[in-house]
Amino acid sequence: MPHDPSHRRALILMVIAPLLWSIAGVVTRNLSPELLTYGRFEITFWRSAFAAIFVGGYLLIVRRDFVGALVRSGAAGLLSGFMWATMFVCFMLALTLTSTANTLIVLAVAPLITAILARAVLSTPIALRTWLAIAIAMAGIVWMFAGGLRVESPMSLFGMLIAFGAPLASAINVVLLKKRGHAVDLIPAVFLGGVISALLMLPFAMPFVATPRDLLLLTVLGFFQLGLPCMLLVIAARHLSATELALLALLEVLLGPLWAWIGAGEIPAATTVFGGALVLGALALNELAAAGGRGMARARAG
């Protein structure tokens, strides 16, 4: 079957990115009890700061064009940076106000919002199979976490509203990457997102309680769970559609329980396994159908 090497590489990057995002839970479990109890804002601060250091180091040492890259990213880079910061902050704030299950179920609407926004802004036609994949994936995530879905107080509901900022910002960011990412390098936006998020969290993060071991783990989170995978998404966005990016990002939700099983011995419930299989099936079928469509289009063109 004919294939597009650029598209294949982008798909690989969009599997690696959620794989790295998904290690957050298992790494966070190894932070000190004091930091986990009193330092959620501090965790977000250090994670964002280390992500900014990682991406800034890449621009400075590998690209050797730190200032130029930031300047050339322009207004699009600044807007994308604010969207990254919104995602970084809203996710952590939501976890402090409501349950993990509530937060993840809210995040499941990201592909739907992305598809609607891409249709409105980019005039991108969304295939019926993609709408179906979005619906199945959302249903699968609800199935995975429905047992933990509880709105026990107004504060919990407020936390879910805060969580909604993450998929909304993600959708805006993905559409921006598709609209401007070919003309402007938006990797510097990830650096800006880390800086903005860290500055927003700094007043709430003090006094710091992280131990040296905590800082080592937070460095791992900042470098390899946040900075690197976000850069990979920016690169992949040049060759994948907005809805593909949003759907493949849901792999993070599937892989999180897997890491918890491997790293912490937490055996997933049957609903988690079945819901995860539903999501994975939706993603696989969507990509296979898309690949078939691209192959037929190239055959006709040839």
TORKOL-4160 file (C-alpha; in steps of 0.2 Angstrom, whole numbers, padded with zeros to 4 digits, m for minus):
302
<pt num="1" X="0000" Y="0000" Z="0000"/>
<pt num="2" X="0007" Y="0017" Z="m0004"/>
<pt num="3" X="0012" Y="0027" Z="0011"/>
<pt num="4" X="0018" Y="0045" Z="0016"/>
<pt num="5" X="0034" Y="0044" Z="0026"/>
<pt num="6" X="0031" Y="0061" Z="0034"/>
<pt num="7" X="0014" Y="0055" Z="0040"/>
<pt num="8" X="0021" Y="0039" Z="0047"/>
<pt num="9" X="0034" Y="0048" Z="0056"/>
<pt num="10" X="0022" Y="0061" Z="0063"/>
<pt num="11" X="0011" Y="0046" Z="0069"/>
<pt num="12" X="0026" Y="0039" Z="0078"/>
<pt num="13" X="0029" Y="0055" Z="0087"/>
<pt num="14" X="0011" Y="0056" Z="0092"/>
<pt num="15" X="0012" Y="0039" Z="0100"/>
<pt num="16" X="0028" Y="0044" Z="0109"/>
<pt num="17" X="0021" Y="0060" Z="0115"/>
<pt num="18" X="0006" Y="0053" Z="0125"/>
<pt num="19" X="0018" Y="0039" Z="0131"/>
<pt num="20" X="0029" Y="0052" Z="0139"/>
<pt num="21" X="0014" Y="0062" Z="0145"/>
<pt num="22" X="0007" Y="0047" Z="0154"/>
<pt num="23" X="0021" Y="0044" Z="0166"/>
<pt num="24" X="0016" Y="0059" Z="0176"/>
<pt num="25" X="0005" Y="0048" Z="0188"/>
<pt num="26" X="0018" Y="0035" Z="0192"/>
<pt num="27" X="0032" Y="0048" Z="0194"/>
<pt num="28" X="0022" Y="0059" Z="0205"/>
<pt num="29" X="0018" Y="0045" Z="0217"/>
<pt num="30" X="0036" Y="0045" Z="0221"/>
<pt num="31" X="0036" Y="0063" Z="0227"/>
<pt num="32" X="0038" Y="0066" Z="0246"/>
<pt num="33" X="0021" Y="0065" Z="0256"/>
<pt num="34" X="0024" Y="0083" Z="0261"/>
<pt num="35" X="0025" Y="0090" Z="0244"/>
<pt num="36" X="0010" Y="0080" Z="0238"/>
<pt num="37" X="0000" Y="0086" Z="0253"/>
<pt num="38" X="0005" Y="0105" Z="0253"/>
<pt num="39" X="0014" Y="0108" Z="0236"/>
<pt num="40" X="0002" Y="0105" Z="0221"/>
<pt num="41" X="0006" Y="0123" Z="0216"/>
<pt num="42" X="0024" Y="0120" Z="0219"/>
<pt num="43" X="0024" Y="0104" Z="0208"/>
<pt num="44" X="0016" Y="0114" Z="0194"/>
<pt num="45" X="0029" Y="0128" Z="0196"/>
<pt num="46" X="0044" Y="0116" Z="0195"/>
<pt num="47" X="0037" Y="0105" Z="0181"/>
<pt num="48" X="0033" Y="0121" Z="0171"/>
<pt num="49" X="0050" Y="0129" Z="0175"/>
<pt num="50" X="0060" Y="0113" Z="0170"/>
<pt num="51" X="0050" Y="0111" Z="0154"/>
<pt num="52" X="0055" Y="0129" Z="0150"/>
<pt num="53" X="0073" Y="0125" Z="0154"/>
<pt num="54" X="0073" Y="0110" Z="0143"/>
<pt num="55" X="0065" Y="0118" Z="0128"/>
<pt num="56" X="0075" Y="0134" Z="0130"/>
<pt num="57" X="0091" Y="0123" Z="0131"/>
<pt num="58" X="0086" Y="0115" Z="0115"/>
<pt num="59" X="0084" Y="0132" Z="0106"/>
<pt num="60" X="0100" Y="0138" Z="0114"/>
<pt num="61" X="0112" Y="0123" Z="0112"/>
<pt num="62" X="0105" Y="0113" Z="0097"/>
<pt num="63" X="0097" Y="0127" Z="0087"/>
<pt num="64" X="0109" Y="0140" Z="0093"/>
<pt num="65" X="0095" Y="0153" Z="0089"/>
<pt num="66" X="0086" Y="0156" Z="0106"/>
<pt num="67" X="0082" Y="0174" Z="0104"/>
<pt num="68" X="0079" Y="0173" Z="0085"/>
<pt num="69" X="0067" Y="0158" Z="0087"/>
<pt num="70" X="0057" Y="0168" Z="0100"/>
<pt num="71" X="0056" Y="0183" Z="0090"/>
<pt num="72" X="0051" Y="0174" Z="0074"/>
<pt num="73" X="0037" Y="0165" Z="0083"/>
<pt num="74" X="0028" Y="0182" Z="0085"/>
<pt num="75" X="0010" Y="0184" Z="0090"/>
<pt num="76" X="0006" Y="0166" Z="0085"/>
<pt num="77" X="0020" Y="0160" Z="0097"/>
<pt num="78" X="0014" Y="0171" Z="0111"/>
<pt num="79" X="m0004" Y="0165" Z="0109"/>
<pt num="80" X="0001" Y="0147" Z="0108"/>
<pt num="81" X="0012" Y="0150" Z="0124"/>
<pt num="82" X="m0003" Y="0156" Z="0133"/>
<pt num="83" X="m0013" Y="0141" Z="0128"/>
<pt num="84" X="0001" Y="0129" Z="0134"/>
<pt num="85" X="0001" Y="0138" Z="0150"/>
<pt num="86" X="m0018" Y="0137" Z="0152"/>
<pt num="87" X="m0016" Y="0118" Z="0149"/>
<pt num="88" X="m0002" Y="0116" Z="0162"/>
<pt num="89" X="m0011" Y="0126" Z="0175"/>
<pt num="90" X="m0029" Y="0121" Z="0173"/>
<pt num="91" X="m0025" Y="0102" Z="0174"/>
<pt num="92" X="m0016" Y="0104" Z="0190"/>
<pt num="93" X="m0029" Y="0116" Z="0198"/>
<pt num="94" X="m0043" Y="0104" Z="0193"/>
<pt num="95" X="m0034" Y="0090" Z="0202"/>
<pt num="96" X="m0034" Y="0100" Z="0218"/>
<pt num="97" X="m0053" Y="0104" Z="0217"/>
<pt num="98" X="m0061" Y="0088" Z="0210"/>
<pt num="99" X="m0056" Y="0070" Z="0207"/>
<pt num="100" X="m0045" Y="0063" Z="0194"/>
<pt num="101" X="m0059" Y="0053" Z="0186"/>
<pt num="102" X="m0069" Y="0069" Z="0185"/>
<pt num="103" X="m0054" Y="0078" Z="0177"/>
<pt num="104" X="m0050" Y="0065" Z="0164"/>
<pt num="105" X="m0068" Y="0063" Z="0159"/>
<pt num="106" X="m0069" Y="0082" Z="0155"/>
<pt num="107" X="m0052" Y="0081" Z="0146"/>
<pt num="108" X="m0061" Y="0068" Z="0134"/>
<pt num="109" X="m0071" Y="0081" Z="0125"/>
<pt num="110" X="m0054" Y="0088" Z="0118"/>
<pt num="111" X="m0056" Y="0079" Z="0101"/>
<pt num="112" X="m0074" Y="0085" Z="0099"/>
<pt num="113" X="m0070" Y="0103" Z="0103"/>
<pt num="114" X="m0055" Y="0102" Z="0091"/>
<pt num="115" X="m0065" Y="0095" Z="0077"/>
<pt num="116" X="m0079" Y="0109" Z="0079"/>
<pt num="117" X="m0065" Y="0123" Z="0080"/>
<pt num="118" X="m0055" Y="0115" Z="0065"/>
<pt num="119" X="m0071" Y="0115" Z="0055"/>
<pt num="120" X="m0075" Y="0133" Z="0059"/>
<pt num="121" X="m0058" Y="0141" Z="0058"/>
<pt num="122" X="m0049" Y="0130" Z="0045"/>
<pt num="123" X="m0064" Y="0125" Z="0035"/>
<pt num="124" X="m0058" Y="0107" Z="0037"/>
<pt num="125" X="m0070" Y="0094" Z="0032"/>
<pt num="126" X="m0072" Y="0081" Z="0045"/>
<pt num="127" X="m0076" Y="0063" Z="0039"/>
<pt num="128" X="m0090" Y="0053" Z="0046"/>
<pt num="129" X="m0078" Y="0040" Z="0052"/>
<pt num="130" X="m0069" Y="0053" Z="0062"/>
<pt num="131" X="m0085" Y="0059" Z="0070"/>
<pt num="132" X="m0088" Y="0041" Z="0074"/>
<pt num="133" X="m0071" Y="0038" Z="0081"/>
<pt num="134" X="m0073" Y="0054" Z="0092"/>
<pt num="135" X="m0089" Y="0048" Z="0099"/>
<pt num="136" X="m0083" Y="0030" Z="0103"/>
<pt num="137" X="m0067" Y="0037" Z="0111"/>
<pt num="138" X="m0077" Y="0049" Z="0122"/>
<pt num="139" X="m0089" Y="0035" Z="0127"/>
<pt num="140" X="m0074" Y="0023" Z="0131"/>
<pt num="141" X="m0066" Y="0036" Z="0142"/>
<pt num="142" X="m0082" Y="0039" Z="0151"/>
<pt num="143" X="m0084" Y="0020" Z="0153"/>
<pt num="144" X="m0066" Y="0019" Z="0160"/>
<pt num="145" X="m0069" Y="0032" Z="0174"/>
<pt num="146" X="m0088" Y="0032" Z="0176"/>
<pt num="147" X="m0086" Y="0023" Z="0193"/>
<pt num="148" X="m0076" Y="0037" Z="0200"/>
<pt num="149" X="m0087" Y="0051" Z="0193"/>
<pt num="150" X="m0094" Y="0060" Z="0208"/>
<pt num="151" X="m0099" Y="0079" Z="0210"/>
<pt num="152" X="m0099" Y="0079" Z="0229"/>
<pt num="153" X="m0099" Y="0098" Z="0231"/>
<pt num="154" X="m0100" Y="0115" Z="0222"/>
<pt num="155" X="m0081" Y="0115" Z="0223"/>
<pt num="156" X="m0080" Y="0099" Z="0214"/>
<pt num="157" X="m0091" Y="0106" Z="0200"/>
<pt num="158" X="m0080" Y="0121" Z="0200"/>
<pt num="159" X="m0065" Y="0110" Z="0198"/>
<pt num="160" X="m0073" Y="0102" Z="0183"/>
<pt num="161" X="m0076" Y="0119" Z="0175"/>
<pt num="162" X="m0058" Y="0123" Z="0178"/>
<pt num="163" X="m0053" Y="0107" Z="0170"/>
<pt num="164" X="m0063" Y="0112" Z="0154"/>
<pt num="165" X="m0050" Y="0125" Z="0151"/>
<pt num="166" X="m0038" Y="0112" Z="0147"/>
<pt num="167" X="m0047" Y="0104" Z="0132"/>
<pt num="168" X="m0053" Y="0121" Z="0126"/>
<pt num="169" X="m0035" Y="0128" Z="0126"/>
<pt num="170" X="m0029" Y="0112" Z="0118"/>
<pt num="171" X="m0041" Y="0114" Z="0104"/>
<pt num="172" X="m0036" Y="0132" Z="0101"/>
<pt num="173" X="m0018" Y="0127" Z="0101"/>
<pt num="174" X="m0020" Y="0113" Z="0089"/>
<pt num="175" X="m0030" Y="0123" Z="0077"/>
<pt num="176" X="m0017" Y="0137" Z="0079"/>
<pt num="177" X="m0003" Y="0124" Z="0075"/>
<pt num="178" X="m0012" Y="0119" Z="0059"/>
<pt num="179" X="m0015" Y="0137" Z="0054"/>
<pt num="180" X="0002" Y="0144" Z="0057"/>
<pt num="181" X="0014" Y="0130" Z="0061"/>
<pt num="182" X="0020" Y="0128" Z="0043"/>
<pt num="183" X="0025" Y="0146" Z="0041"/>
<pt num="184" X="0031" Y="0149" Z="0059"/>
<pt num="185" X="0041" Y="0138" Z="0070"/>
<pt num="186" X="0030" Y="0136" Z="0086"/>
<pt num="187" X="0042" Y="0126" Z="0097"/>
<pt num="188" X="0047" Y="0142" Z="0106"/>
<pt num="189" X="0029" Y="0143" Z="0111"/>
<pt num="190" X="0032" Y="0128" Z="0123"/>
<pt num="191" X="0046" Y="0137" Z="0131"/>
<pt num="192" X="0034" Y="0152" Z="0133"/>
<pt num="193" X="0020" Y="0141" Z="0140"/>
<pt num="194" X="0032" Y="0134" Z="0153"/>
<pt num="195" X="0038" Y="0152" Z="0158"/>
<pt num="196" X="0020" Y="0159" Z="0159"/>
<pt num="197" X="0014" Y="0144" Z="0169"/>
<pt num="198" X="0029" Y="0145" Z="0181"/>
<pt num="199" X="0027" Y="0164" Z="0184"/>
<pt num="200" X="0008" Y="0161" Z="0187"/>
<pt num="201" X="0011" Y="0147" Z="0200"/>
<pt num="202" X="0026" Y="0156" Z="0209"/>
<pt num="203" X="0016" Y="0166" Z="0222"/>
<pt num="204" X="0006" Y="0151" Z="0227"/>
<pt num="205" X="0021" Y="0139" Z="0227"/>
<pt num="206" X="0030" Y="0147" Z="0241"/>
<pt num="207" X="0037" Y="0143" Z="0254"/>
<pt num="208" X="0045" Y="0128" Z="0244"/>
<pt num="209" X="0045" Y="0111" Z="0253"/>
<pt num="210" X="0052" Y="0100" Z="0239"/>
<pt num="211" X="0067" Y="0090" Z="0244"/>
<pt num="212" X="0082" Y="0087" Z="0233"/>
<pt num="213" X="0075" Y="0070" Z="0228"/>
<pt num="214" X="0058" Y="0079" Z="0224"/>
<pt num="215" X="0068" Y="0091" Z="0213"/>
<pt num="216" X="0076" Y="0077" Z="0203"/>
<pt num="217" X="0059" Y="0069" Z="0200"/>
<pt num="218" X="0052" Y="0085" Z="0195"/>
<pt num="219" X="0066" Y="0088" Z="0183"/>
<pt num="220" X="0061" Y="0071" Z="0175"/>
<pt num="221" X="0043" Y="0077" Z="0174"/>
<pt num="222" X="0048" Y="0094" Z="0167"/>
<pt num="223" X="0061" Y="0088" Z="0154"/>
<pt num="224" X="0053" Y="0071" Z="0148"/>
<pt num="225" X="0035" Y="0072" Z="0153"/>
<pt num="226" X="0031" Y="0090" Z="0148"/>
<pt num="227" X="0044" Y="0099" Z="0138"/>
<pt num="228" X="0049" Y="0085" Z="0126"/>
<pt num="229" X="0032" Y="0078" Z="0121"/>
<pt num="230" X="0025" Y="0095" Z="0119"/>
<pt num="231" X="0039" Y="0098" Z="0106"/>
<pt num="232" X="0035" Y="0082" Z="0098"/>
<pt num="233" X="0017" Y="0087" Z="0096"/>
<pt num="234" X="0022" Y="0103" Z="0088"/>
<pt num="235" X="0032" Y="0094" Z="0075"/>
<pt num="236" X="0019" Y="0081" Z="0072"/>
<pt num="237" X="0006" Y="0094" Z="0069"/>
<pt num="238" X="0014" Y="0099" Z="0052"/>
<pt num="239" X="0009" Y="0082" Z="0045"/>
<pt num="240" X="m0007" Y="0077" Z="0055"/>
<pt num="241" X="m0024" Y="0084" Z="0055"/>
<pt num="242" X="m0031" Y="0093" Z="0070"/>
<pt num="243" X="m0043" Y="0079" Z="0074"/>
<pt num="244" X="m0029" Y="0066" Z="0072"/>
<pt num="245" X="m0018" Y="0075" Z="0084"/>
<pt num="246" X="m0033" Y="0077" Z="0097"/>
<pt num="247" X="m0038" Y="0059" Z="0095"/>
<pt num="248" X="m0020" Y="0052" Z="0097"/>
<pt num="249" X="m0017" Y="0063" Z="0112"/>
<pt num="250" X="m0030" Y="0052" Z="0121"/>
<pt num="251" X="m0018" Y="0038" Z="0122"/>
<pt num="252" X="m0011" Y="0047" Z="0137"/>
<pt num="253" X="m0027" Y="0043" Z="0146"/>
<pt num="254" X="m0025" Y="0024" Z="0141"/>
<pt num="255" X="m0007" Y="0023" Z="0146"/>
<pt num="256" X="m0009" Y="0031" Z="0163"/>
<pt num="257" X="m0017" Y="0016" Z="0171"/>
<pt num="258" X="m0005" Y="0004" Z="0162"/>
<pt num="259" X="0010" Y="0013" Z="0170"/>
<pt num="260" X="0001" Y="0013" Z="0187"/>
<pt num="261" X="m0001" Y="m0006" Z="0185"/>
<pt num="262" X="0017" Y="m0009" Z="0180"/>
<pt num="263" X="0025" Y="0004" Z="0192"/>
<pt num="264" X="0014" Y="0004" Z="0207"/>
<pt num="265" X="0005" Y="m0013" Z="0206"/>
<pt num="266" X="m0012" Y="m0005" Z="0204"/>
<pt num="267" X="m0022" Y="m0018" Z="0194"/>
<pt num="268" X="m0035" Y="m0009" Z="0183"/>
<pt num="269" X="m0053" Y="m0013" Z="0185"/>
<pt num="270" X="m0063" Y="m0022" Z="0171"/>
<pt num="271" X="m0072" Y="m0006" Z="0166"/>
<pt num="272" X="m0055" Y="0003" Z="0163"/>
<pt num="273" X="m0049" Y="m0012" Z="0152"/>
<pt num="274" X="m0065" Y="m0013" Z="0142"/>
<pt num="275" X="m0066" Y="0006" Z="0140"/>
<pt num="276" X="m0048" Y="0008" Z="0136"/>
<pt num="277" X="m0050" Y="m0006" Z="0122"/>
<pt num="278" X="m0065" Y="0004" Z="0115"/>
<pt num="279" X="m0054" Y="0020" Z="0114"/>
<pt num="280" X="m0039" Y="0011" Z="0106"/>
<pt num="281" X="m0050" Y="0002" Z="0094"/>
<pt num="282" X="m0058" Y="0019" Z="0089"/>
<pt num="283" X="m0041" Y="0027" Z="0086"/>
<pt num="284" X="m0034" Y="0012" Z="0076"/>
<pt num="285" X="m0049" Y="0010" Z="0065"/>
<pt num="286" X="m0049" Y="0029" Z="0062"/>
<pt num="287" X="m0031" Y="0028" Z="0057"/>
<pt num="288" X="m0033" Y="0013" Z="0046"/>
<pt num="289" X="m0048" Y="0020" Z="0037"/>
<pt num="290" X="m0038" Y="0037" Z="0034"/>
<pt num="291" X="m0023" Y="0027" Z="0027"/>
<pt num="292" X="m0034" Y="0018" Z="0015"/>
<pt num="293" X="m0042" Y="0034" Z="0010"/>
<pt num="294" X="m0025" Y="0042" Z="0007"/>
<pt num="295" X="m0019" Y="0026" Z="m0003"/>
<pt num="296" X="m0034" Y="0027" Z="m0014"/>
<pt num="297" X="m0032" Y="0046" Z="m0017"/>
<pt num="298" X="m0014" Y="0043" Z="m0022"/>
<pt num="299" X="m0019" Y="0028" Z="m0034"/>
<pt num="300" X="m0032" Y="0040" Z="m0043"/>
<pt num="301" X="m0019" Y="0054" Z="m0044"/>
<pt num="302" X="m0006" Y="0041" Z="m0051"/>
